[in-house]
Amino acid sequence: MTGVGIIATIIIGILAGWIAEKVMRRNHGLITNLIVGIVGSFIGAFVFNALGLGVQAGWIGSIVVSTVGAIILLFLLGLIRR
C-alpha cells in the first residue's frame, strides 16, 4: 500500500476485509475485517507482483489488491480449520 496514509490504510483494510468476508460468506467483526484486509494487502501485493501484474496505485487499485489477498487469506484459513 504505497502512497497512502495510515487512515487510508485502515479504511482500505476494513473495506477489503468486508468485501472478502461477503465473497467467502463469512461473518466477522470490524477488527477482524481490518486485520484480514491489511494482511490481505501484503498477500495481494505479493501475488500480483509474482504474476507480473504489478500493483496499481490509488484507492481502487489498493482495494482490489487487498481484497484479492484477503480472499486468498480466508480461503487458506478455511483449509487449515478443516
mmCIF file as gemmi writes it, N, C-alpha and C atoms, coordinates in Angstrom:
data_model
loop_
_atom_site.group_PDB
_atom_site.id
_atom_site.type_symbol
_atom_site.label_atom_id
_atom_site.label_alt_id
_atom_site.label_comp_id
_atom_site.label_asym_id
_atom_site.label_entity_id
_atom_site.label_seq_id
_atom_site.pdbx_PDB_ins_code
_atom_site.Cartn_x
_atom_site.Cartn_y
_atom_site.Cartn_z
_atom_site.occupancy
_atom_site.B_iso_or_equiv
_atom_site.pdbx_formal_charge
_atom_site.auth_seq_id
_atom_site.auth_asym_id
_atom_site.pdbx_PDB_model_num
ATOM 1 N N . MET Axp A 1 ? 0.823 -1.165 0 1 0 ? 1 A 1
ATOM 2 C CA . MET Axp A 1 ? 0 0 0 1 0 ? 1 A 1
ATOM 3 C C . MET Axp A 1 ? 0.877 1.24 0 1 0 ? 1 A 1
ATOM 4 N N . THR Axp A 2 ? 1.575 1.416 -1.038 1 0 ? 2 A 1
ATOM 5 C CA . THR Axp A 2 ? 2.445 2.565 -1.108 1 0 ? 2 A 1
ATOM 6 C C . THR Axp A 2 ? 1.655 3.808 -1.443 1 0 ? 2 A 1
ATOM 7 N N . GLY Axp A 3 ? 2.053 4.897 -0.884 1 0 ? 3 A 1
ATOM 8 C CA . GLY Axp A 3 ? 1.458 6.168 -1.234 1 0 ? 3 A 1
ATOM 9 C C . GLY Axp A 3 ? 0.167 6.513 -0.487 1 0 ? 3 A 1
ATOM 10 N N . VAL Axp A 4 ? -0.263 5.697 0.439 1 0 ? 4 A 1
ATOM 11 C CA . VAL Axp A 4 ? -1.467 6.035 1.205 1 0 ? 4 A 1
ATOM 12 C C . VAL Axp A 4 ? -1.102 6.169 2.671 1 0 ? 4 A 1
ATOM 13 N N . GLY Axp A 5 ? -1.81 7.031 3.358 1 0 ? 5 A 1
ATOM 14 C CA . GLY Axp A 5 ? -1.546 7.28 4.767 1 0 ? 5 A 1
ATOM 15 C C . GLY Axp A 5 ? -2.154 6.206 5.649 1 0 ? 5 A 1
ATOM 16 N N . ILE Axp A 6 ? -1.94 6.353 6.94 1 0 ? 6 A 1
ATOM 17 C CA . ILE Axp A 6 ? -2.413 5.359 7.908 1 0 ? 6 A 1
ATOM 18 C C . ILE Axp A 6 ? -3.932 5.303 7.947 1 0 ? 6 A 1
ATOM 19 N N . ILE Axp A 7 ? -4.601 6.444 7.854 1 0 ? 7 A 1
ATOM 20 C CA . ILE Axp A 7 ? -6.067 6.46 7.866 1 0 ? 7 A 1
ATOM 21 C C . ILE Axp A 7 ? -6.599 5.76 6.613 1 0 ? 7 A 1
ATOM 22 N N . ALA Axp A 8 ? -6 6.062 5.474 1 0 ? 8 A 1
ATOM 23 C CA . ALA Axp A 8 ? -6.414 5.417 4.224 1 0 ? 8 A 1
ATOM 24 C C . ALA Axp A 8 ? -6.157 3.912 4.288 1 0 ? 8 A 1
ATOM 25 N N . THR Axp A 9 ? -5.049 3.507 4.889 1 0 ? 9 A 1
ATOM 26 C CA . THR Axp A 9 ? -4.741 2.088 5.035 1 0 ? 9 A 1
ATOM 27 C C . THR Axp A 9 ? -5.801 1.388 5.874 1 0 ? 9 A 1
ATOM 28 N N . ILE Axp A 10 ? -6.234 2.041 6.938 1 0 ? 10 A 1
ATOM 29 C CA . ILE Axp A 10 ? -7.267 1.452 7.798 1 0 ? 10 A 1
ATOM 30 C C . ILE Axp A 10 ? -8.583 1.33 7.04 1 0 ? 10 A 1
ATOM 31 N N . ILE Axp A 11 ? -8.959 2.382 6.327 1 0 ? 11 A 1
ATOM 32 C CA . ILE Axp A 11 ? -10.209 2.355 5.568 1 0 ? 11 A 1
ATOM 33 C C . ILE Axp A 11 ? -10.169 1.282 4.483 1 0 ? 11 A 1
ATOM 34 N N . ILE Axp A 12 ? -9.064 1.224 3.748 1 0 ? 12 A 1
ATOM 35 C CA . ILE Axp A 12 ? -8.92 0.21 2.695 1 0 ? 12 A 1
ATOM 36 C C . ILE Axp A 12 ? -8.922 -1.183 3.301 1 0 ? 12 A 1
ATOM 37 N N . GLY Axp A 13 ? -8.251 -1.361 4.429 1 0 ? 13 A 1
ATOM 38 C CA . GLY Axp A 13 ? -8.221 -2.66 5.1 1 0 ? 13 A 1
ATOM 39 C C . GLY Axp A 13 ? -9.597 -3.119 5.518 1 0 ? 13 A 1
ATOM 40 N N . ILE Axp A 14 ? -10.373 -2.208 6.097 1 0 ? 14 A 1
ATOM 41 C CA . ILE Axp A 14 ? -11.735 -2.555 6.516 1 0 ? 14 A 1
ATOM 42 C C . ILE Axp A 14 ? -12.596 -2.898 5.308 1 0 ? 14 A 1
ATOM 43 N N . LEU Axp A 15 ? -12.516 -2.087 4.251 1 0 ? 15 A 1
ATOM 44 C CA . LEU Axp A 15 ? -13.3 -2.361 3.041 1 0 ? 15 A 1
ATOM 45 C C . LEU Axp A 15 ? -12.92 -3.692 2.406 1 0 ? 15 A 1
ATOM 46 N N . ALA Axp A 16 ? -11.619 -3.927 2.28 1 0 ? 16 A 1
ATOM 47 C CA . ALA Axp A 16 ? -11.157 -5.17 1.665 1 0 ? 16 A 1
ATOM 48 C C . ALA Axp A 16 ? -11.564 -6.376 2.501 1 0 ? 16 A 1
ATOM 49 N N . GLY Axp A 17 ? -11.417 -6.278 3.81 1 0 ? 17 A 1
ATOM 50 C CA . GLY Axp A 17 ? -11.828 -7.372 4.691 1 0 ? 17 A 1
ATOM 51 C C . GLY Axp A 17 ? -13.317 -7.63 4.627 1 0 ? 17 A 1
ATOM 52 N N . TRP Axp A 18 ? -14.109 -6.554 4.553 1 0 ? 18 A 1
ATOM 53 C CA . TRP Axp A 18 ? -15.569 -6.688 4.475 1 0 ? 18 A 1
ATOM 54 C C . TRP Axp A 18 ? -15.993 -7.329 3.147 1 0 ? 18 A 1
ATOM 55 N N . ILE Axp A 19 ? -15.388 -6.873 2.041 1 0 ? 19 A 1
ATOM 56 C CA . ILE Axp A 19 ? -15.715 -7.455 0.731 1 0 ? 19 A 1
ATOM 57 C C . ILE Axp A 19 ? -15.339 -8.931 0.702 1 0 ? 19 A 1
ATOM 58 N N . ALA Axp A 20 ? -14.142 -9.254 1.205 1 0 ? 20 A 1
ATOM 59 C CA . ALA Axp A 20 ? -13.696 -10.661 1.242 1 0 ? 20 A 1
ATOM 60 C C . ALA Axp A 20 ? -14.62 -11.495 2.111 1 0 ? 20 A 1
ATOM 61 N N . GLU Axp A 21 ? -15.062 -10.915 3.228 1 0 ? 21 A 1
ATOM 62 C CA . GLU Axp A 21 ? -15.989 -11.603 4.126 1 0 ? 21 A 1
ATOM 63 C C . GLU Axp A 21 ? -17.284 -11.959 3.397 1 0 ? 21 A 1
ATOM 64 N N . LYS Axp A 22 ? -17.801 -11.032 2.618 1 0 ? 22 A 1
ATOM 65 C CA . LYS Axp A 22 ? -19.045 -11.276 1.874 1 0 ? 22 A 1
ATOM 66 C C . LYS Axp A 22 ? -18.842 -12.287 0.764 1 0 ? 22 A 1
ATOM 67 N N . VAL Axp A 23 ? -17.729 -12.187 0.051 1 0 ? 23 A 1
ATOM 68 C CA . VAL Axp A 23 ? -17.432 -13.13 -1.038 1 0 ? 23 A 1
ATOM 69 C C . VAL Axp A 23 ? -17.283 -14.548 -0.5 1 0 ? 23 A 1
ATOM 70 N N . MET Axp A 24 ? -16.604 -14.687 0.634 1 0 ? 24 A 1
ATOM 71 C CA . MET Axp A 24 ? -16.339 -16.008 1.203 1 0 ? 24 A 1
ATOM 72 C C . MET Axp A 24 ? -17.468 -16.477 2.135 1 0 ? 24 A 1
ATOM 73 N N . ARG Axp A 25 ? -18.516 -15.669 2.255 1 0 ? 25 A 1
ATOM 74 C CA . ARG Axp A 25 ? -19.685 -15.994 3.088 1 0 ? 25 A 1
ATOM 75 C C . ARG Axp A 25 ? -19.292 -16.295 4.538 1 0 ? 25 A 1
ATOM 76 N N . ARG Axp A 26 ? -18.533 -15.387 5.089 1 0 ? 26 A 1
ATOM 77 C CA . ARG Axp A 26 ? -18.129 -15.47 6.49 1 0 ? 26 A 1
ATOM 78 C C . ARG Axp A 26 ? -18.794 -14.347 7.251 1 0 ? 26 A 1
ATOM 79 N N . ASN Axp A 27 ? -18.667 -14.359 8.566 1 0 ? 27 A 1
ATOM 80 C CA . ASN Axp A 27 ? -19.227 -13.305 9.389 1 0 ? 27 A 1
ATOM 81 C C . ASN Axp A 27 ? -18.217 -12.927 10.467 1 0 ? 27 A 1
ATOM 82 N N . HIS Axp A 28 ? -17.523 -11.828 10.249 1 0 ? 28 A 1
ATOM 83 C CA . HIS Axp A 28 ? -16.508 -11.348 11.183 1 0 ? 28 A 1
ATOM 84 C C . HIS Axp A 28 ? -16.884 -9.973 11.68 1 0 ? 28 A 1
ATOM 85 N N . GLY Axp A 29 ? -16.154 -9.504 12.643 1 0 ? 29 A 1
ATOM 86 C CA . GLY Axp A 29 ? -16.356 -8.159 13.16 1 0 ? 29 A 1
ATOM 87 C C . GLY Axp A 29 ? -15.453 -7.161 12.463 1 0 ? 29 A 1
ATOM 88 N N . LEU Axp A 30 ? -15.578 -5.919 12.864 1 0 ? 30 A 1
ATOM 89 C CA . LEU Axp A 30 ? -14.836 -4.822 12.263 1 0 ? 30 A 1
ATOM 90 C C . LEU Axp A 30 ? -13.321 -5.001 12.401 1 0 ? 30 A 1
ATOM 91 N N . ILE Axp A 31 ? -12.873 -5.348 13.601 1 0 ? 31 A 1
ATOM 92 C CA . ILE Axp A 31 ? -11.43 -5.503 13.835 1 0 ? 31 A 1
ATOM 93 C C . ILE Axp A 31 ? -10.866 -6.665 13.017 1 0 ? 31 A 1
ATOM 94 N N . THR Axp A 32 ? -11.605 -7.775 12.95 1 0 ? 32 A 1
ATOM 95 C CA . THR Axp A 32 ? -11.151 -8.915 12.159 1 0 ? 32 A 1
ATOM 96 C C . THR Axp A 32 ? -11.085 -8.542 10.682 1 0 ? 32 A 1
ATOM 97 N N . ASN Axp A 33 ? -12.079 -7.799 10.2 1 0 ? 33 A 1
ATOM 98 C CA . ASN Axp A 33 ? -12.055 -7.357 8.807 1 0 ? 33 A 1
ATOM 99 C C . ASN Axp A 33 ? -10.843 -6.473 8.538 1 0 ? 33 A 1
ATOM 100 N N . LEU Axp A 34 ? -10.52 -5.6 9.483 1 0 ? 34 A 1
ATOM 101 C CA . LEU Axp A 34 ? -9.349 -4.734 9.341 1 0 ? 34 A 1
ATOM 102 C C . LEU Axp A 34 ? -8.076 -5.569 9.244 1 0 ? 34 A 1
ATOM 103 N N . ILE Axp A 35 ? -7.918 -6.517 10.139 1 0 ? 35 A 1
ATOM 104 C CA . ILE Axp A 35 ? -6.716 -7.36 10.145 1 0 ? 35 A 1
ATOM 105 C C . ILE Axp A 35 ? -6.638 -8.182 8.863 1 0 ? 35 A 1
ATOM 106 N N . VAL Axp A 36 ? -7.747 -8.796 8.473 1 0 ? 36 A 1
ATOM 107 C CA . VAL Axp A 36 ? -7.774 -9.603 7.249 1 0 ? 36 A 1
ATOM 108 C C . VAL Axp A 36 ? -7.435 -8.732 6.038 1 0 ? 36 A 1
ATOM 109 N N . GLY Axp A 37 ? -7.983 -7.52 5.997 1 0 ? 37 A 1
ATOM 110 C CA . GLY Axp A 37 ? -7.721 -6.618 4.882 1 0 ? 37 A 1
ATOM 111 C C . GLY Axp A 37 ? -6.274 -6.174 4.803 1 0 ? 37 A 1
ATOM 112 N N . ILE Axp A 38 ? -5.678 -5.848 5.938 1 0 ? 38 A 1
ATOM 113 C CA . ILE Axp A 38 ? -4.282 -5.397 5.939 1 0 ? 38 A 1
ATOM 114 C C . ILE Axp A 38 ? -3.334 -6.543 5.604 1 0 ? 38 A 1
ATOM 115 N N . VAL Axp A 39 ? -3.546 -7.704 6.222 1 0 ? 39 A 1
ATOM 116 C CA . VAL Axp A 39 ? -2.718 -8.871 5.878 1 0 ? 39 A 1
ATOM 117 C C . VAL Axp A 39 ? -2.949 -9.242 4.41 1 0 ? 39 A 1
ATOM 118 N N . GLY Axp A 40 ? -4.2 -9.137 3.979 1 0 ? 40 A 1
ATOM 119 C CA . GLY Axp A 40 ? -4.529 -9.421 2.584 1 0 ? 40 A 1
ATOM 120 C C . GLY Axp A 40 ? -3.821 -8.5 1.615 1 0 ? 40 A 1
ATOM 121 N N . SER Axp A 41 ? -3.573 -7.254 2.016 1 0 ? 41 A 1
ATOM 122 C CA . SER Axp A 41 ? -2.869 -6.335 1.12 1 0 ? 41 A 1
ATOM 123 C C . SER Axp A 41 ? -1.448 -6.811 0.842 1 0 ? 41 A 1
ATOM 124 N N . PHE Axp A 42 ? -0.799 -7.372 1.851 1 0 ? 42 A 1
ATOM 125 C CA . PHE Axp A 42 ? 0.551 -7.902 1.638 1 0 ? 42 A 1
ATOM 126 C C . PHE Axp A 42 ? 0.518 -9.146 0.751 1 0 ? 42 A 1
ATOM 127 N N . ILE Axp A 43 ? -0.447 -10.02 1.012 1 0 ? 43 A 1
ATOM 128 C CA . ILE Axp A 43 ? -0.585 -11.234 0.198 1 0 ? 43 A 1
ATOM 129 C C . ILE Axp A 43 ? -0.922 -10.861 -1.242 1 0 ? 43 A 1
ATOM 130 N N . GLY Axp A 44 ? -1.879 -9.929 -1.401 1 0 ? 44 A 1
ATOM 131 C CA . GLY Axp A 44 ? -2.273 -9.498 -2.733 1 0 ? 44 A 1
ATOM 132 C C . GLY Axp A 44 ? -1.124 -8.867 -3.502 1 0 ? 44 A 1
ATOM 133 N N . ALA Axp A 45 ? -0.356 -8.006 -2.844 1 0 ? 45 A 1
ATOM 134 C CA . ALA Axp A 45 ? 0.795 -7.371 -3.492 1 0 ? 45 A 1
ATOM 135 C C . ALA Axp A 45 ? 1.812 -8.418 -3.927 1 0 ? 45 A 1
ATOM 136 N N . PHE Axp A 46 ? 2.061 -9.407 -3.075 1 0 ? 46 A 1
ATOM 137 C CA . PHE Axp A 46 ? 2.994 -10.475 -3.415 1 0 ? 46 A 1
ATOM 138 C C . PHE Axp A 46 ? 2.5 -11.261 -4.634 1 0 ? 46 A 1
ATOM 139 N N . VAL Axp A 47 ? 1.219 -11.637 -4.622 1 0 ? 47 A 1
ATOM 140 C CA . VAL Axp A 47 ? 0.656 -12.426 -5.721 1 0 ? 47 A 1
ATOM 141 C C . VAL Axp A 47 ? 0.669 -11.631 -7.031 1 0 ? 47 A 1
ATOM 142 N N . PHE Axp A 48 ? 0.225 -10.369 -6.982 1 0 ? 48 A 1
ATOM 143 C CA . PHE Axp A 48 ? 0.195 -9.553 -8.191 1 0 ? 48 A 1
ATOM 144 C C . PHE Axp A 48 ? 1.598 -9.354 -8.747 1 0 ? 48 A 1
ATOM 145 N N . ASN Axp A 49 ? 2.581 -9.115 -7.878 1 0 ? 49 A 1
ATOM 146 C CA . ASN Axp A 49 ? 3.962 -8.959 -8.342 1 0 ? 49 A 1
ATOM 147 C C . ASN Axp A 49 ? 4.519 -10.261 -8.892 1 0 ? 49 A 1
ATOM 148 N N . ALA Axp A 50 ? 4.192 -11.391 -8.25 1 0 ? 50 A 1
ATOM 149 C CA . ALA Axp A 50 ? 4.681 -12.699 -8.724 1 0 ? 50 A 1
ATOM 150 C C . ALA Axp A 50 ? 4.115 -13.029 -10.1 1 0 ? 50 A 1
ATOM 151 N N . LEU Axp A 51 ? 2.896 -12.578 -10.368 1 0 ? 51 A 1
ATOM 152 C CA . LEU Axp A 51 ? 2.27 -12.816 -11.672 1 0 ? 51 A 1
ATOM 153 C C . LEU Axp A 51 ? 2.685 -11.775 -12.708 1 0 ? 51 A 1
ATOM 154 N N . GLY Axp A 52 ? 3.492 -10.813 -12.29 1 0 ? 52 A 1
ATOM 155 C CA . GLY Axp A 52 ? 3.958 -9.777 -13.2 1 0 ? 52 A 1
ATOM 156 C C . GLY Axp A 52 ? 2.909 -8.729 -13.52 1 0 ? 52 A 1
ATOM 157 N N . LEU Axp A 53 ? 1.864 -8.645 -12.706 1 0 ? 53 A 1
ATOM 158 C CA . LEU Axp A 53 ? 0.796 -7.686 -12.958 1 0 ? 53 A 1
ATOM 159 C C . LEU Axp A 53 ? 1.086 -6.324 -12.354 1 0 ? 53 A 1
ATOM 160 N N . GLY Axp A 54 ? 1.976 -6.277 -11.379 1 0 ? 54 A 1
ATOM 161 C CA . GLY Axp A 54 ? 2.275 -5.024 -10.707 1 0 ? 54 A 1
ATOM 162 C C . GLY Axp A 54 ? 1.117 -4.605 -9.821 1 0 ? 54 A 1
ATOM 163 N N . VAL Axp A 55 ? 1.371 -3.71 -8.939 1 0 ? 55 A 1
ATOM 164 C CA . VAL Axp A 55 ? 0.351 -3.224 -8.016 1 0 ? 55 A 1
ATOM 165 C C . VAL Axp A 55 ? -0.106 -1.858 -8.507 1 0 ? 55 A 1
ATOM 166 N N . GLN Axp A 56 ? -1.399 -1.723 -8.721 1 0 ? 56 A 1
ATOM 167 C CA . GLN Axp A 56 ? -1.963 -0.453 -9.174 1 0 ? 56 A 1
ATOM 168 C C . GLN Axp A 56 ? -1.999 0.544 -8.022 1 0 ? 56 A 1
ATOM 169 N N . ALA Axp A 57 ? -1.637 1.763 -8.311 1 0 ? 57 A 1
ATOM 170 C CA . ALA Axp A 57 ? -1.656 2.803 -7.286 1 0 ? 57 A 1
ATOM 171 C C . ALA Axp A 57 ? -3.057 3.39 -7.158 1 0 ? 57 A 1
ATOM 172 N N . GLY Axp A 58 ? -3.313 4.038 -6.056 1 0 ? 58 A 1
ATOM 173 C CA . GLY Axp A 58 ? -4.594 4.693 -5.843 1 0 ? 58 A 1
ATOM 174 C C . GLY Axp A 58 ? -5.541 3.841 -5.023 1 0 ? 58 A 1
ATOM 175 N N . TRP Axp A 59 ? -6.673 4.443 -4.71 1 0 ? 59 A 1
ATOM 176 C CA . TRP Axp A 59 ? -7.67 3.799 -3.851 1 0 ? 59 A 1
ATOM 177 C C . TRP Axp A 59 ? -8.228 2.531 -4.466 1 0 ? 59 A 1
ATOM 178 N N . ILE Axp A 60 ? -8.671 2.61 -5.703 1 0 ? 60 A 1
ATOM 179 C CA . ILE Axp A 60 ? -9.328 1.471 -6.345 1 0 ? 60 A 1
ATOM 180 C C . ILE Axp A 60 ? -8.343 0.307 -6.481 1 0 ? 60 A 1
ATOM 181 N N . GLY Axp A 61 ? -7.157 0.592 -6.967 1 0 ? 61 A 1
ATOM 182 C CA . GLY Axp A 61 ? -6.15 -0.455 -7.111 1 0 ? 61 A 1
ATOM 183 C C . GLY Axp A 61 ? -5.786 -1.091 -5.792 1 0 ? 61 A 1
ATOM 184 N N . SER Axp A 62 ? -5.656 -0.264 -4.761 1 0 ? 62 A 1
ATOM 185 C CA . SER Axp A 62 ? -5.329 -0.787 -3.434 1 0 ? 62 A 1
ATOM 186 C C . SER Axp A 62 ? -6.447 -1.667 -2.891 1 0 ? 62 A 1
ATOM 187 N N . ILE Axp A 63 ? -7.686 -1.258 -3.102 1 0 ? 63 A 1
ATOM 188 C CA . ILE Axp A 63 ? -8.816 -2.06 -2.629 1 0 ? 63 A 1
ATOM 189 C C . ILE Axp A 63 ? -8.875 -3.388 -3.367 1 0 ? 63 A 1
ATOM 190 N N . VAL Axp A 64 ? -8.649 -3.37 -4.682 1 0 ? 64 A 1
ATOM 191 C CA . VAL Axp A 64 ? -8.678 -4.605 -5.469 1 0 ? 64 A 1
ATOM 192 C C . VAL Axp A 64 ? -7.593 -5.565 -5.017 1 0 ? 64 A 1
ATOM 193 N N . VAL Axp A 65 ? -6.365 -5.068 -4.905 1 0 ? 65 A 1
ATOM 194 C CA . VAL Axp A 65 ? -5.244 -5.906 -4.492 1 0 ? 65 A 1
ATOM 195 C C . VAL Axp A 65 ? -5.467 -6.45 -3.077 1 0 ? 65 A 1
ATOM 196 N N . SER Axp A 66 ? -5.899 -5.594 -2.168 1 0 ? 66 A 1
ATOM 197 C CA . SER Axp A 66 ? -6.132 -6.011 -0.791 1 0 ? 66 A 1
ATOM 198 C C . SER Axp A 66 ? -7.27 -7.025 -0.693 1 0 ? 66 A 1
ATOM 199 N N . THR Axp A 67 ? -8.323 -6.818 -1.474 1 0 ? 67 A 1
ATOM 200 C CA . THR Axp A 67 ? -9.452 -7.743 -1.453 1 0 ? 67 A 1
ATOM 201 C C . THR Axp A 67 ? -9.057 -9.112 -1.99 1 0 ? 67 A 1
ATOM 202 N N . VAL Axp A 68 ? -8.32 -9.139 -3.08 1 0 ? 68 A 1
ATOM 203 C CA . VAL Axp A 68 ? -7.857 -10.425 -3.626 1 0 ? 68 A 1
ATOM 204 C C . VAL Axp A 68 ? -6.998 -11.147 -2.598 1 0 ? 68 A 1
ATOM 205 N N . GLY Axp A 69 ? -6.087 -10.429 -1.969 1 0 ? 69 A 1
ATOM 206 C CA . GLY Axp A 69 ? -5.254 -11.026 -0.932 1 0 ? 69 A 1
ATOM 207 C C . GLY Axp A 69 ? -6.06 -11.504 0.264 1 0 ? 69 A 1
ATOM 208 N N . ALA Axp A 70 ? -7.07 -10.731 0.663 1 0 ? 70 A 1
ATOM 209 C CA . ALA Axp A 70 ? -7.914 -11.113 1.797 1 0 ? 70 A 1
ATOM 210 C C . ALA Axp A 70 ? -8.728 -12.363 1.476 1 0 ? 70 A 1
ATOM 211 N N . ILE Axp A 71 ? -9.205 -12.478 0.244 1 0 ? 71 A 1
ATOM 212 C CA . ILE Axp A 71 ? -9.943 -13.681 -0.17 1 0 ? 71 A 1
ATOM 213 C C . ILE Axp A 71 ? -9.023 -14.895 -0.13 1 0 ? 71 A 1
ATOM 214 N N . ILE Axp A 72 ? -7.806 -14.727 -0.62 1 0 ? 72 A 1
ATOM 215 C CA . ILE Axp A 72 ? -6.828 -15.826 -0.562 1 0 ? 72 A 1
ATOM 216 C C . ILE Axp A 72 ? -6.566 -16.213 0.889 1 0 ? 72 A 1
ATOM 217 N N . LEU Axp A 73 ? -6.394 -15.218 1.76 1 0 ? 73 A 1
ATOM 218 C CA . LEU Axp A 73 ? -6.143 -15.487 3.177 1 0 ? 73 A 1
ATOM 219 C C . LEU Axp A 73 ? -7.301 -16.252 3.807 1 0 ? 73 A 1
ATOM 220 N N . LEU Axp A 74 ? -8.533 -15.815 3.584 1 0 ? 74 A 1
ATOM 221 C CA . LEU Axp A 74 ? -9.69 -16.506 4.157 1 0 ? 74 A 1
ATOM 222 C C . LEU Axp A 74 ? -9.836 -17.908 3.596 1 0 ? 74 A 1
ATOM 223 N N . PHE Axp A 75 ? -9.519 -18.092 2.317 1 0 ? 75 A 1
ATOM 224 C CA . PHE Axp A 75 ? -9.559 -19.424 1.716 1 0 ? 75 A 1
ATOM 225 C C . PHE Axp A 75 ? -8.549 -20.351 2.386 1 0 ? 75 A 1
ATOM 226 N N . LEU Axp A 76 ? -7.316 -19.862 2.552 1 0 ? 76 A 1
ATOM 227 C CA . LEU Axp A 76 ? -6.284 -20.685 3.191 1 0 ? 76 A 1
ATOM 228 C C . LEU Axp A 76 ? -6.616 -20.982 4.649 1 0 ? 76 A 1
ATOM 229 N N . LEU Axp A 77 ? -7.153 -19.998 5.366 1 0 ? 77 A 1
ATOM 230 C CA . LEU Axp A 77 ? -7.549 -20.231 6.749 1 0 ? 77 A 1
ATOM 231 C C . LEU Axp A 77 ? -8.683 -21.261 6.824 1 0 ? 77 A 1
ATOM 232 N N . GLY Axp A 78 ? -9.588 -21.242 5.838 1 0 ? 78 A 1
ATOM 233 C CA . GLY Axp A 78 ? -10.657 -22.221 5.787 1 0 ? 78 A 1
ATOM 234 C C . GLY Axp A 78 ? -10.126 -23.626 5.57 1 0 ? 78 A 1
ATOM 235 N N . LEU Axp A 79 ? -9.058 -23.746 4.776 1 0 ? 79 A 1
ATOM 236 C CA . LEU Axp A 79 ? -8.448 -25.06 4.559 1 0 ? 79 A 1
ATOM 237 C C . LEU Axp A 79 ? -7.786 -25.571 5.841 1 0 ? 79 A 1
ATOM 238 N N . ILE Axp A 80 ? -7.144 -24.688 6.569 1 0 ? 80 A 1
ATOM 239 C CA . ILE Axp A 80 ? -6.45 -25.071 7.796 1 0 ? 80 A 1
ATOM 240 C C . ILE Axp A 80 ? -7.438 -25.468 8.889 1 0 ? 80 A 1
ATOM 241 N N . ARG Axp A 81 ? -8.552 -24.76 8.971 1 0 ? 81 A 1
ATOM 242 C CA . ARG Axp A 81 ? -9.534 -25.016 10.028 1 0 ? 81 A 1
ATOM 243 C C . ARG Axp A 81 ? -10.223 -26.363 9.866 1 0 ? 81 A 1
ATOM 244 N N . ARG Axp A 82 ? -10.266 -26.893 8.658 1 0 ? 82 A 1
ATOM 245 C CA . ARG Axp A 82 ? -10.926 -28.187 8.428 1 0 ? 82 A 1
ATOM 246 C C . ARG Axp A 82 ? -10.092 -29.242 8.999 1 0 ? 82 A 1
